[in-house]
Amino acid sequence: MVPLAQRISQPSKLVVLALLLAVCLLGALPAYWSGHWPWQDAAQAAQLAKLRELSSKGLAVPGWQTLNLQQAEISGQKGWAVQALSASGSASASSPATLALDGPKAGQTATLLLLPQRSADKKPQVEWLNIDGNQRWTADQLSHRSLGTLALQARFFRGWTPQGTNAVLQWYTWPGGGDAQPSAWFFADLRARLSGHRQPWVAVCIVVPTDSLGLGDIETAWPEVARLGEAVQQILARQYFASAVH
Amino acid sequence: MSQPTSLSKPFGPFSFDLLLLGLVTILYGPLLFHWYDGWLNKGDLEHQYFSHGLIGLPFAAYIAWEQRQRWIQLPEPERLGGMRLLGLGLLGLAVVFYLGGIPESVNLSLPVLLAGLCLWLRGGAGLKLQAFPLLLVLFATPTPVPYLMEPYILPLQSFIASCAGYLLLHLGLDVTVSGIYLYMAGRTVEVAPHCAGLKMLFTSLYIGLMLLYWYQAWPSPSRWFLYLASAGLLSVVANILRNTLLTFFHGTGRESAFRWLHEGWGGDVYSALMLGLLILIINGYERWFPLRSASPNPQS
């Protein structure tokens, strides 16, 4: 060992070798031994299997009944659940006063689109553009709004075609929150991964037709849309994200 | 030279350099294998954005090897200066990143470690000498940057869709453009971020960077602008043409041609042709508008 010690006599070189040797022993060798490297993350499979059920089962929303539920491919993106909703208030119109205050208007329709994360490496990819391309509407009056007291930022805009006007609300939701920007999910997931878990996500899009003629006003539809959005967020959090640690 | 004679032979048995190389190989061999595997076998899209590393990393290694004599001749700093402390800080950061255990941090630990080694072993002069290969390694390191950029290149996507639509209209085809979508004969083509040539843009800029070194043009700021602007412009034009062709193939029911250019080897050939053209253009600059009378050969 004498010649070796002589050759690497400078302390600065010893520091480097000691540091790298320590990282080898702590980081690389256990990975060589187990064959499991940091870039092969295979976690969260069970949770995703449950999330994927959303594509086929959809979501039961109180106050709304599901008229039709189908799995759809939207602009090449498979796995969307497209759920046609109708306010169930129309069936029990005996107390219209309370319904007007709390529940959706009788006869109101809405479409709920849900895209759950399909696999561990799938990230949100601004799916809103796929929906724009699929619906072929003109999007304007975009704003970002929170839903009630929930810690999330959804995008709210008017999507209109010559056939009619829709109030549209979109966001990604995950156990720790929700936002329309994929980057917000990315940083939430990054924080989660640093402590050893993940933030699975679901893309949510709510389309509420306002009126059938001309360019409608979406502000009048906002309370309705926000209530539905809030309900969807809470059900997802309760039924699908409750087991997630955060 | 102020070094002990035993260190002047860089690759003697049990030399510092050999031990260093061995440890770095143990640490990063599997990671580099994973990178190359993803680039060659077309792994996930975000990883693909960095496939220029296929040639960039060997080129960086070649440059570092070529200037090994200059590295050896750099004086080893005796005292702990600010630069060396920064190097030590970077080494520490690389250790944290490596042991952090999430793919992004492990990836990033490689350029941080290499920069830290340069600063710690040779001070600021060491970093300056290896600046170019370090840049090549940094820009070939897969990071989430393209993923985070994707939502913001919507104007580029719309621009490319509009230009492709314009070209097709003038060829007498019935096309409608809406945002990033081209509609033709009941079929839709989406100009997605990777289709808008974010990947091709990255690759061309990277090749532009390599050519800056190859022609020894990097000391000139105007050459940086000329090379990188040419690379950016060429990749945008190439993408307009590519999306025009894709829409034409898809809209006229030539599905096999569409798939060949979209995900088959046609796309690779197209990119290779574009990069070849970029090399020809930049070679033209240096031939007809040389920066100075000196030979452009970096080996001289």
Contacts between the chains, C-beta under 8 A, distances in Angstrom:
chain1	res1	chain2	res2	distance
A	3	B	14	7.1
A	4	B	14	4.9
A	6	B	6	6.6
A	7	B	6	5.0
A	7	B	7	6.7
A	7	B	12	7.8
A	7	B	14	6.4
A	7	B	15	6.3
A	7	B	16	6.6
A	8	B	16	5.0
A	8	B	19	7.3
A	9	B	4	7.4
A	10	B	76	7.0
A	12	B	76	7.4
A	12	B	84	7.8
A	12	B	120	6.4
A	12	B	121	6.7
A	13	B	16	5.0
A	13	B	121	7.5
A	15	B	88	7.7
A	15	B	120	7.7
A	16	B	20	6.7
A	16	B	91	7.2
A	16	B	117	6.8
A	16	B	120	6.6
A	16	B	121	7.2
A	17	B	16	7.4
A	17	B	19	5.9
A	17	B	20	7.0
A	17	B	23	6.9
A	19	B	91	6.0
A	19	B	95	6.4
A	20	B	20	7.3
A	20	B	23	4.1
A	20	B	24	7.0
A	20	B	27	6.8
A	21	B	23	6.4
A	22	B	95	7.7
A	23	B	27	6.2
A	23	B	95	5.4
A	23	B	98	5.6
A	23	B	99	6.7
A	24	B	23	6.0
A	24	B	26	5.4
A	24	B	27	6.1
A	26	B	99	6.2
A	27	B	27	7.4
A	27	B	98	5.4
A	27	B	99	4.9
A	27	B	101	7.9
A	28	B	26	5.6
A	28	B	27	5.1
A	28	B	30	7.8
A	31	B	30	7.3
A	32	B	30	7.7
A	37	B	30	6.0
A	37	B	31	7.7
A	37	B	34	7.0
A	38	B	101	4.6
A	38	B	102	6.3
A	38	B	103	5.8
A	38	B	106	5.0
A	39	B	31	7.4
A	39	B	34	5.6
A	39	B	103	4.1
A	39	B	106	6.6
A	39	B	107	7.9
A	41	B	103	7.2
A	75	B	188	7.0
A	75	B	190	5.9
A	76	B	190	7.0
A	121	B	44	5.6
A	123	B	46	7.8
A	123	B	147	6.4
A	125	B	150	7.2
A	126	B	150	6.7
A	126	B	151	5.0
A	129	B	154	7.6
A	129	B	179	7.5
A	129	B	180	6.3
A	129	B	190	7.7
A	130	B	190	7.5
A	132	B	179	6.2
A	132	B	181	7.8
A	133	B	178	7.5
A	133	B	179	7.2
A	133	B	180	7.1
A	133	B	181	4.4
A	133	B	188	6.4
A	133	B	190	5.8
A	136	B	178	6.4
A	136	B	181	7.9
A	136	B	183	8.0
A	181	B	151	6.8
A	182	B	147	7.5
A	182	B	150	7.7
A	182	B	151	6.2
A	183	B	148	5.2
A	183	B	151	7.1
A	186	B	144	6.5
A	186	B	147	6.9
A	186	B	148	6.6
A	190	B	102	7.4
A	190	B	104	7.4
A	193	B	102	4.8
A	194	B	100	7.1
A	194	B	102	6.5
